[in-house]
Amino acid sequence: MKKKVIIWHFFGWMIFALYEIGVVYITTGHFYRLADYVLFYILNIGLFYYNAYFVLPYSFAERDKSYLKAFMGIAAEIAIYLAVKLALDHLLDLERHIVRSYWEHAGKYLMLNLWRGLYFWSISTLYWSVARLIEYRQRDHIINQKRLAFEKEKAVLERDLVTAQNAYLHHQINPHFLFNSLSFIHNTFYEYSREAAKCVMLLSEIMHYTMLEPDSDGKKALRDELEQINNFITLNRYRFDFDLQLDIKITGEAEGCRIIPLVLLSLTENVFKHGNLKVPEKKASLSITISRHQELTFRSWNLKKNQTERRRIRSIGIENTIKRLEHSYPHQFKLNIHEEEESYELELKMQL
């Protein structure tokens, strides 16, 4: 029991004992010795707590209820109580008129002390029952609180799910509208500029690929990624008013290989975004090799556009790419970047 509960019990027993002693004094007109009161109330209170905290909880445990155990436990504790009471009576030489002629008054002595024992046993049982009822109600209250919290959380999740579904539908509608618009622009430009119309179509294919959800494993077919790299390079050849000084080489069999999307496309984009592709003597290069064991190697080299590009060793795009690779290919890739004053080189090796 907690300290506060012990204090309340102590004062409760003090009040109860004073009440009984007062009633006896009013009835008989005399007091017993202090030692008599202390010893007998220790016995009675001991019966109270032994019954409430040992016999009844053990007999009516939730997983092992037994009325036979309860009966035997109660009978045993009452028998022990009577035996200790008799020993104390002899020790203190109380109730001489009973003890002196014990065999003549055994029935009266037994009934008197049995009633006293059952009296404290009844109070103990009532105390245990009330405490058990309070415990059950508290437990039921906690269960209800958890159930309400669960239902509240469930309602929030359902609301968030509806919001997510609406957002997903909105996400689907927006690209659909965009692709229809691009298709309209393509058809309009086709009559005036075949190249412009082709650029619109290439852009539409790239955007469709980037917005298309990957499969359940988070990956897409490698051949689709390589196709969009070719589309991106072709689109940029139309974009600039000079010949791109770029050599590209893709070797190996991509059929059956899968990769998380946009990794290679993002690395290719970096070459165009930060590279100087105007110098014929120092052409940029981009190579992708797929081995028979599905090991992919991506290499790129390019001149920098200007001196401020030295800071591009670890751009935000590269950092994001590394994080994605660490998540999807832990201990299965190696990315090296070598930067000089005028050039930038990157090599990625990964096991597909």
C-alpha positions as CSV (number, residue, x, y, z in Angstrom):
1,M,0.0,0.0,0.0
2,K,1.0,3.6,-0.6
3,K,2.2,5.7,2.3
4,K,-1.0,7.9,2.2
5,V,-3.2,4.8,2.3
6,I,-1.3,3.4,5.3
7,I,-1.9,6.7,7.2
8,W,-5.6,6.6,6.4
9,H,-5.8,3.0,7.6
10,F,-3.9,3.8,10.8
11,F,-6.3,6.6,11.7
12,G,-9.3,4.4,10.7
13,W,-8.3,1.6,13.1
14,M,-7.6,4.1,15.9
15,I,-11.1,5.5,15.6
16,F,-12.6,2.0,15.3
17,A,-10.7,0.8,18.4
18,L,-11.7,3.9,20.5
19,Y,-15.3,3.3,19.5
20,E,-15.3,-0.3,20.6
21,I,-13.4,0.5,23.9
22,G,-15.9,3.2,24.6
23,V,-18.9,0.9,24.0
24,V,-17.4,-1.8,26.3
25,Y,-16.7,0.8,29.1
26,I,-20.3,2.1,28.9
27,T,-21.6,-1.4,29.0
28,T,-19.3,-2.9,31.7
29,G,-18.0,0.2,33.5
30,H,-14.3,-0.8,33.4
31,F,-11.2,-0.9,31.1
32,Y,-8.7,-3.7,30.3
33,R,-5.0,-3.3,30.5
34,L,-3.3,-1.5,27.6
35,A,-1.3,-4.6,26.6
36,D,-4.6,-6.5,26.3
37,Y,-6.0,-4.0,23.8
38,V,-2.7,-3.8,21.8
39,L,-2.3,-7.6,21.5
40,F,-5.9,-8.4,20.7
41,Y,-6.3,-5.6,18.1
42,I,-3.0,-6.7,16.5
43,L,-4.6,-10.2,16.2
44,N,-7.9,-8.9,14.8
45,I,-6.3,-6.4,12.4
46,G,-3.8,-9.2,11.3
47,L,-6.8,-11.4,10.4
48,F,-8.3,-8.5,8.5
49,Y,-5.3,-7.9,6.3
50,Y,-4.3,-11.5,5.9
51,N,-7.8,-12.3,4.6
52,A,-8.0,-9.2,2.3
53,Y,-4.5,-9.4,0.8
54,F,-3.7,-13.1,0.8
55,V,-6.6,-15.5,1.2
56,L,-9.2,-13.9,-1.0
57,P,-6.9,-12.6,-3.8
58,Y,-5.3,-16.1,-4.0
59,S,-8.6,-17.9,-4.0
60,F,-10.3,-15.7,-6.5
61,A,-7.4,-14.9,-8.9
62,E,-8.8,-14.1,-12.4
63,R,-7.1,-17.0,-14.1
64,D,-7.5,-19.6,-11.3
65,K,-10.7,-19.1,-9.4
66,S,-11.5,-21.8,-6.8
67,Y,-14.3,-21.8,-4.2
68,L,-12.7,-24.9,-2.6
69,K,-9.4,-23.0,-2.1
70,A,-11.4,-20.1,-0.7
71,F,-13.3,-22.3,1.8
72,M,-10.1,-24.1,2.9
73,G,-8.2,-20.8,3.2
74,I,-11.0,-19.1,5.2
75,A,-11.3,-22.2,7.5
76,A,-7.6,-22.3,8.1
77,E,-7.3,-18.6,8.9
78,I,-10.2,-18.8,11.3
79,A,-8.7,-21.9,13.0
80,I,-5.4,-20.1,13.4
81,Y,-7.1,-17.1,14.7
82,L,-8.9,-19.1,17.4
83,A,-5.7,-20.9,18.4
84,V,-3.8,-17.7,18.7
85,K,-6.7,-16.1,20.7
86,L,-6.7,-19.1,23.1
87,A,-3.0,-18.8,23.6
88,L,-3.2,-15.1,24.3
89,D,-6.1,-15.7,26.8
90,H,-4.0,-18.2,28.7
91,L,-0.9,-16.0,28.5
92,L,-2.7,-12.9,29.8
93,D,-5.0,-14.9,32.2
94,L,-8.1,-13.1,30.8
95,E,-11.7,-14.1,31.3
96,R,-10.8,-16.2,34.3
97,H,-14.4,-17.3,34.7
98,I,-14.2,-19.0,31.3
99,V,-10.6,-20.2,31.3
100,R,-10.7,-21.5,34.9
101,S,-13.5,-23.9,33.9
102,Y,-12.6,-24.2,30.2
103,W,-14.0,-27.6,29.7
104,E,-17.4,-26.6,31.2
105,H,-17.7,-23.5,29.0
106,A,-15.8,-24.6,25.8
107,G,-18.9,-24.1,23.7
108,K,-19.5,-20.6,24.9
109,Y,-15.8,-19.7,24.6
110,L,-15.6,-21.0,21.1
111,M,-18.8,-19.3,19.9
112,L,-17.7,-16.0,21.4
113,N,-14.3,-16.0,19.8
114,L,-15.7,-17.5,16.6
115,W,-18.2,-14.6,16.3
116,R,-15.4,-12.1,16.9
117,G,-13.2,-13.7,14.2
118,L,-16.1,-13.8,11.7
119,Y,-16.9,-10.2,12.5
120,F,-13.4,-9.0,11.4
121,W,-13.4,-11.5,8.6
122,S,-16.7,-10.0,7.3
123,I,-15.3,-6.5,7.5
124,S,-12.2,-7.7,5.7
125,T,-14.3,-9.4,3.0
126,L,-16.4,-6.2,2.5
127,Y,-13.2,-4.1,2.2
128,W,-11.7,-6.5,-0.3
129,S,-15.0,-6.6,-2.4
130,V,-15.3,-2.8,-2.4
131,A,-11.6,-2.4,-3.4
132,R,-12.0,-5.0,-6.1
133,L,-15.1,-3.2,-7.4
134,I,-13.2,0.1,-7.5
135,E,-10.3,-1.6,-9.2
136,Y,-12.6,-3.1,-11.9
137,R,-14.2,0.3,-12.4
138,Q,-10.9,2.0,-12.8
139,R,-9.7,-0.6,-15.2
140,D,-13.0,-0.3,-17.1
141,H,-12.5,3.5,-17.2
142,I,-8.9,3.1,-18.5
143,I,-10.2,0.7,-21.2
144,N,-12.9,3.1,-22.2
145,Q,-10.4,5.9,-22.3
146,K,-8.1,3.9,-24.6
147,R,-11.1,2.9,-26.7
148,L,-12.2,6.5,-27.1
149,A,-8.6,7.5,-27.9
150,F,-8.4,4.7,-30.4
151,E,-11.7,5.7,-32.0
152,K,-10.5,9.3,-32.1
153,E,-7.2,8.3,-33.7
154,K,-9.1,6.1,-36.1
155,A,-11.4,9.1,-37.0
156,V,-8.3,11.2,-37.6
157,L,-6.7,8.5,-39.8
158,E,-9.9,8.1,-41.8
159,R,-10.1,11.9,-42.3
160,D,-6.5,12.0,-43.3
161,L,-7.1,9.1,-45.7
162,V,-10.0,10.9,-47.3
163,T,-7.8,14.0,-47.6
164,A,-5.0,11.9,-49.1
165,Q,-7.4,10.3,-51.6
166,N,-8.7,13.7,-52.6
167,A,-5.1,14.9,-53.0
168,Y,-4.3,11.8,-55.1
169,L,-7.3,12.4,-57.3
170,H,-6.3,16.0,-57.6
171,H,-2.8,14.8,-58.4
172,Q,-4.2,12.6,-61.1
173,I,-6.4,15.3,-62.6
174,N,-3.6,17.9,-62.8
175,P,-1.2,15.8,-64.9
176,H,-4.1,14.6,-67.0
177,F,-5.0,18.3,-67.7
178,L,-1.3,19.1,-68.3
179,F,-0.8,16.2,-70.8
180,N,-4.0,17.2,-72.7
181,S,-2.6,20.8,-72.9
182,L,0.7,19.6,-74.1
183,S,-1.0,17.4,-76.7
184,F,-3.0,20.5,-77.9
185,I,0.2,22.5,-78.1
186,H,1.9,19.7,-80.0
187,N,-0.9,19.5,-82.5
188,T,-0.9,23.3,-82.9
189,F,2.9,23.6,-83.4
190,Y,3.0,20.6,-85.8
191,E,1.6,22.7,-88.6
192,Y,4.2,25.4,-88.2
193,S,7.3,23.7,-86.7
194,R,7.9,20.0,-86.7
195,E,10.9,20.5,-84.3
196,A,8.8,22.5,-81.8
197,A,6.1,19.9,-81.9
198,K,8.7,17.1,-81.4
199,C,10.1,19.0,-78.4
200,V,6.6,19.3,-76.8
201,M,6.1,15.5,-77.3
202,L,9.5,14.7,-75.8
203,L,8.8,16.9,-72.8
204,S,5.4,15.3,-72.4
205,E,7.0,11.8,-72.4
206,I,9.6,12.8,-69.8
207,M,7.0,14.4,-67.6
208,H,4.8,11.4,-67.9
209,Y,7.6,9.2,-66.8
210,T,8.5,11.4,-63.8
211,M,4.9,11.5,-62.6
212,L,4.2,7.8,-63.1
213,E,4.1,5.9,-59.8
214,P,6.8,3.2,-59.5
215,D,5.8,-0.5,-58.7
216,S,5.4,-1.8,-55.2
217,D,9.2,-2.3,-54.8
218,G,9.7,1.4,-55.6
219,K,11.4,0.6,-58.9
220,K,10.8,0.9,-62.6
221,A,12.3,-0.9,-65.7
222,L,15.8,0.3,-66.4
223,R,15.0,0.5,-70.2
224,D,12.4,3.1,-69.4
225,E,14.9,5.2,-67.5
226,L,17.4,4.9,-70.4
227,E,14.7,5.9,-72.9
228,Q,14.0,9.1,-71.0
229,I,17.7,9.9,-70.8
230,N,17.8,9.7,-74.6
231,N,14.6,11.9,-74.8
232,F,16.2,14.4,-72.4
233,I,19.4,14.6,-74.5
234,T,17.5,14.9,-77.7
235,L,15.3,17.7,-76.2
236,N,18.4,19.6,-75.2
237,R,19.9,19.3,-78.6
238,Y,16.9,21.2,-79.9
239,R,17.1,23.6,-77.0
240,F,20.6,25.1,-77.6
241,D,21.5,27.1,-80.7
242,F,24.9,25.3,-80.9
243,D,26.1,21.8,-81.4
244,L,26.3,20.0,-78.1
245,Q,29.8,18.8,-77.5
246,L,28.8,15.6,-75.8
247,D,29.6,11.9,-76.4
248,I,27.2,9.4,-75.0
249,K,27.6,5.7,-74.9
250,I,25.2,3.0,-73.5
251,T,26.3,-0.6,-73.5
252,G,25.0,-3.8,-72.0
253,E,21.6,-5.5,-71.8
254,A,18.9,-3.5,-69.8
255,E,16.2,-6.1,-70.3
256,G,15.0,-7.5,-67.0
257,C,16.9,-4.9,-65.0
258,R,15.1,-2.6,-62.6
259,I,16.1,0.6,-60.8
260,I,14.6,3.3,-58.6
261,P,13.5,6.1,-61.0
262,L,15.2,9.4,-61.8
263,V,18.6,8.5,-60.4
264,L,20.4,8.3,-63.8
265,L,18.1,11.0,-65.3
266,S,19.1,13.4,-62.5
267,L,22.8,12.7,-62.9
268,T,22.4,13.3,-66.7
269,E,20.6,16.6,-66.0
270,N,23.6,17.7,-63.9
271,V,25.8,17.5,-66.9
272,F,23.6,19.9,-68.9
273,K,22.9,22.2,-66.0
274,H,26.5,22.7,-64.8
275,G,28.6,21.6,-67.7
276,N,30.2,23.6,-70.5
277,L,29.2,21.8,-73.6
278,K,30.6,24.2,-76.2
279,V,34.3,23.2,-76.4
280,P,34.9,20.6,-79.2
281,E,38.5,19.9,-77.9
282,K,37.1,18.9,-74.5
283,K,33.8,17.2,-75.1
284,A,31.7,16.2,-72.2
285,S,31.2,12.4,-71.9
286,L,28.5,10.3,-70.5
287,S,28.6,6.5,-70.4
288,I,26.3,3.8,-68.9
289,T,27.4,0.2,-68.8
290,I,25.3,-2.8,-67.6
291,S,27.3,-6.0,-66.9
292,R,26.0,-9.5,-67.2
293,H,25.7,-9.6,-63.4
294,Q,23.4,-6.6,-63.5
295,E,26.1,-4.2,-62.2
296,L,25.5,-0.7,-63.5
297,T,28.3,1.9,-64.0
298,F,27.4,5.5,-64.7
299,R,30.3,7.9,-65.6
300,S,30.2,11.5,-66.6
301,W,32.9,14.1,-67.2
302,N,32.4,17.8,-68.2
303,L,34.0,21.2,-68.1
304,K,32.5,23.6,-65.7
305,K,30.5,26.6,-67.0
306,N,32.4,29.0,-64.8
307,Q,34.6,29.1,-61.7
308,T,31.7,29.3,-59.3
309,E,30.9,25.7,-60.2
310,R,33.6,24.5,-57.8
311,R,31.0,24.4,-55.1
312,R,29.1,21.7,-57.0
313,I,30.9,18.8,-55.4
314,R,28.0,18.0,-53.2
315,S,25.0,19.8,-54.6
316,I,21.5,19.3,-53.2
317,G,20.6,17.1,-56.1
318,I,23.6,14.8,-55.4
319,E,22.8,14.7,-51.7
320,N,19.2,13.6,-52.4
321,T,20.4,11.0,-54.9
322,I,22.8,9.6,-52.3
323,K,20.1,9.4,-49.7
324,R,17.8,7.6,-52.1
325,L,20.6,5.1,-53.0
326,E,21.4,4.5,-49.3
327,H,17.7,3.7,-48.7
328,S,17.2,1.4,-51.6
329,Y,20.7,0.0,-52.2
330,P,22.4,-0.2,-48.8
331,H,26.0,-1.3,-49.2
332,Q,25.3,-2.0,-52.9
333,F,26.6,1.2,-54.5
334,K,29.6,3.4,-54.6
335,L,29.6,7.0,-55.8
336,N,32.9,8.9,-56.4
337,I,33.2,12.6,-57.4
338,H,36.4,14.1,-58.6
339,E,36.5,17.8,-59.1
340,E,39.2,20.0,-60.4
341,E,39.4,23.7,-61.1
342,E,37.9,23.4,-64.5
343,S,36.3,20.0,-64.7
344,Y,33.9,17.8,-62.8
345,E,33.8,14.0,-62.9
346,L,31.3,11.5,-61.4
347,E,31.2,7.7,-61.2
348,L,28.4,5.6,-59.8
349,K,28.6,1.9,-59.5
350,M,25.6,0.0,-58.2
351,Q,24.2,-3.5,-58.0
352,L,20.8,-3.6,-59.5
